[in-house]
Amino acid sequence: MASRSALTEEGRTRIRNFSGRLNSYLLLWFLIALGVVIGAIWAKTRYGYLPLQRLYLSQYIKSSIKALVPHKTPSKYTLLVRVVDDHGTGGEKVIGCTDEQATPVRN
């Protein structure tokens, strides 16, 4: 009968084989989990966000990445606003738009 002791050559070989299988299983499950997380984030941002949230999210991600790299010109970030007449002062007032006030125009 074969010995299962870790002190024999067969025992060390079994431990190395188990370690190799364990590392490959962990790598496989990590890649599967990464795919599931990326898919869930994509589905949440694609179907769960309103149009303005999707617009601002993409700009936020781009500006966050650009903030890590030194540059000479400032990044361009679009804010949707509307200008209304202020009857109290007789001038104009700038107000930020909400999702209910914006209508996306599809190409």
Secondary structure as GFF3:
##gff-version 3
##sequence-region A 1 107
A	DSSP	alpha_helix	9	47	.	.	.	ID=ss1
A	DSSP	alpha_helix	51	68	.	.	.	ID=ss2
A	DSSP	beta_strand	81	86	.	.	.	ID=ss3
A	DSSP	beta_strand	91	96	.	.	.	ID=ss4
###
